[in-house]
Amino acid sequence: MSSHLLPTYARVDLAFERGEGAWLFTADGERYLDFTSGVAVNALGHAHPRLVNAIEEQARKLWHVSNLYRIPEGERLADRLCALSFADTVFFQNSGAEAIECAIKMARKYQYVSGKPERYHIITFEGAFHGRTLAAIAATGNKKYLEGFGPPMPGFDQVPLGDIETVKKAVGPETAAILIEPIMGEGGVRVVPHTFLRALRKLCDDHGLLLIFDEIQTGIGRTGDLFAYEHSGVTPDIMTLAKALGGGFPIGACLATAEASKGMTAGSHGSTFGGNPLAMAVANATLDVITADGFLDRVRKNSLVLKQRLAELKDRHASVIAEVRGEGLLIGLRMVPPSSEMVDELRNEKMITVAAGDNVVRLLPPLTIGENEIAEAFARIDRACVRLEKAHPRPLKQEAAP
Ligand SMILES: *Cc1c(COP(=O)(O)O)cnc(C)c1O
């Protein structure tokens, strides 16, 4: 492995040369079932013909042009995202953390232009993940990510998830907004109860705060709805997207209502690459596929089938799998043995998954999987569980009390 890459990742010694749908191939032709999708990025699997076409066509026409000029592909994508959501306006970037930065700046600026410059604090939740920029790690609040990087950026108040009374107590004269993932992805596929999201909405309305949903992982069909907030019935004021939006091409987006974005006037924010024609063309093609008739119905149907089969495995291997949770194809297996062992065993079965907080293994297949891949996943997880059972035998029952 190269010693010239900054060693911030504990990489597995495995490289893929090409991909096709839900399958990844090494240079030796070994085939892996991809239940990671580049961490919820390759929503349409690998080398989807519609995406390949879109990028080839656009690459021949125009890659990059400054945001000082109109970019029609981006205008079209913004129009579509707004028509499909609560939002009135979109700012495009290149990553999730950048979208979070935009959301934070927008919320602070909103309060500022509303005559409340003292309101710049954002309430966030324990177990959250919002990215790795200095503001995003302060919002994430994880000591591991903050340590050694100087004083955390001020203005983030973290509270435990699920207790509305603690959130109410955290609201003060400096509070500008509440930021939450409707389902915590990195935190371990923790589905936030809809009643809690509704209570946050009310709290925001009562106090003039903005509600920000980080849908970077949950958005663009992952949960079986285009956006997770739809299922909860709670509408945010600002929403961040990234990961699946480009189907594998780097892109981020910050969506907002006209009111929430009222402070973001000409010159208040920018990005050289954000919204470039190449990214816009691929994202438009991704949306074409995901919003086509029946696509999300199939995601929901496949999610049910997969979750039923996983529930079977949980019953069969109760000493290995503690819980199956999640929405759509954002699924978490909370493990009894360390989740990293399950990820390793599954990789031995030539199936790749990704660990998350709370001792969870995340299953993030492409949204395009079918029966064949579900059956393959079932067989591989079953075999991995059998090996973990052998590695962690249950303590023998004691014959008599000592
Ligand atoms: C991945 C992720 C981010 C960060 O996205 P990057 O593109 O890595 O900057 C932020 N929030 C959530 C919920 C994520 O899943």
The ligand as an SDF file (V2000), in Angstrom:
LIG
                    3D

 15 15  0  0  0  0  0  0  0  0999 V2000
  -21.4110   11.5490    5.0240 C   0  0  0  0  0  0  0  0  0  0  0  0
  -22.1440   12.5170    5.8410 C   0  0  0  0  0  0  0  0  0  0  0  0
  -21.7000   13.8460    5.9860 C   0  0  0  0  0  0  0  0  0  0  0  0
  -20.3860   14.3450    5.4150 C   0  0  0  0  0  0  0  0  0  0  0  0
  -20.3320   14.2620    4.0310 O   0  0  0  0  0  0  0  0  0  0  0  0
  -18.9090   14.4480    3.2880 P   0  0  0  0  0  0  0  0  0  0  0  0
  -19.2680   14.4020    1.8280 O   0  0  0  0  0  0  0  0  0  0  0  0
  -18.0410   13.3170    3.7180 O   0  0  0  0  0  0  0  0  0  0  0  0
  -18.3490   15.7540    3.7000 O   0  0  0  0  0  0  0  0  0  0  0  0
  -22.4910   14.7220    6.7270 C   0  0  0  0  0  0  0  0  0  0  0  0
  -23.6480   14.3170    7.2790 N   0  0  0  0  0  0  0  0  0  0  0  0
  -24.0970   13.0420    7.1650 C   0  0  0  0  0  0  0  0  0  0  0  0
  -25.4020   12.6660    7.7760 C   0  0  0  0  0  0  0  0  0  0  0  0
  -23.3560   12.1000    6.4550 C   0  0  0  0  0  0  0  0  0  0  0  0
  -23.7950   10.8500    6.3640 O   0  0  0  0  0  0  0  0  0  0  0  0
  1  2  1  0
  2  3  1  0
  2 14  2  0
  3  4  1  0
  3 10  2  0
  4  5  1  0
  5  6  1  0
  6  7  2  0
  6  8  1  0
  6  9  1  0
 10 11  1  0
 11 12  2  0
 12 13  1  0
 12 14  1  0
 14 15  1  0
M  END
$$$$
